[in-house]
Amino acid sequence: MTTNTEGPRPLVQLTAVNKHYGDLHVLKDINLTVNQGEVVVVIGPSGSGKSTLCRTINRLEAIDDGTILIDGKTLPEEGKQLAALRAEVGMVFQSFNLFGHKTILDNVTMGPIKVKGVKTSAAKKLGMDLLQRVGVANQAGKRPAQLSGGQQQRVAIARALAMDPKVLLFDEPTSALDPEMINEVLDVMTDLAKHGSTMIVVTHEMGFARRAADRVVFMADGEIVEQATPEEFFTNPKSERAKSFLSKILTH
């Protein structure tokens, strides 16, 4: 029997990353590596830099200094290389960002057809398979406004998956949803996690962090304060900052 001695393959690497908005230092010397197939959930109080961190990874936010590598390559500044890189990094936002004038299926197939040059018939088959996977195949011909928020977010996940990205970023994917719709989206995300997708998830949903994360990264005031397995983090947080955060959210 051969054993794999290579160890985990780093897919996303942030080294000494800093980001300012004017005088506000929102990311302070961030170092983070996410390996292939790993699910990393980023949590922390509002204003801790979580969403900014997520948005720097596909260069929706430029960084001031430091380096970000995706699968060993430096993030390009702009142009075609950046578009190519974004195709490898799927992003699911708080607001669903679907094209309102296009059908659900068109929303999912547009990226593969326009960016990857996939034939329309093949893209439609892929699109239907993905809509089936996220549980909204019966809505394929509708427009986004005809769907519930939970359904729209599941379409947004299918759209991200259609590009076959190396890593999926989720920036507060359930925070705009009504409570009864949150679980239907988290269930889809949990399923992705089980099937080996590499995921970085910024969320307030502690149940999801416990259930699906390989690692919890706790941020406060622009810094990564601690990171651990969910079991370790939730039962035995090391820093006072994390203890205080958990005492506030887990008692309600």
Disulfide bonds with the S-S distance in Angstrom:
none
